[in-house]
Amino acid sequence: MGDTLLMPTVKEQVLQVVQRLPDDADFRDVNEEIALLAAVSEAEDDIKEGRLIDNREMKSRLEDWLDG
């Protein structure tokens, strides 16, 4: 059997982030770090599920959005 890399649990990831923050971090700092973890996790899920668009499509969407 090959070695399986175990991903840390969400709780473990959050605790690691909190431990890395400076001692004077406030709730907003903690919230921002947790939001970043959640966004990265969602992006990883999207990649695994094939929910991707190429750069040209994204550029087109942005142009449509910005042009209103």
Secondary structure as the mmCIF struct_conf table of DSSP 4:
data_model
#
loop_
_struct_conf.conf_type_id
_struct_conf.id
_struct_conf.beg_label_comp_id
_struct_conf.beg_label_asym_id
_struct_conf.beg_label_seq_id
_struct_conf.end_label_comp_id
_struct_conf.end_label_asym_id
_struct_conf.end_label_seq_id
HELX_LH_PP_P HELX_LH_PP_P1 LEU A 5 THR A 9
HELX_RH_AL_P HELX_RH_AL_P1 VAL A 10 ARG A 20
BEND BEND1 LEU A 21 LEU A 21
TURN_TY1_P TURN_TY1_P1 ASP A 23 ASP A 24
HELX_RH_AL_P HELX_RH_AL_P2 PHE A 27 LYS A 48
TURN_TY1_P TURN_TY1_P2 GLU A 49 GLY A 50
HELX_RH_AL_P HELX_RH_AL_P3 ASN A 55 ASP A 67
#
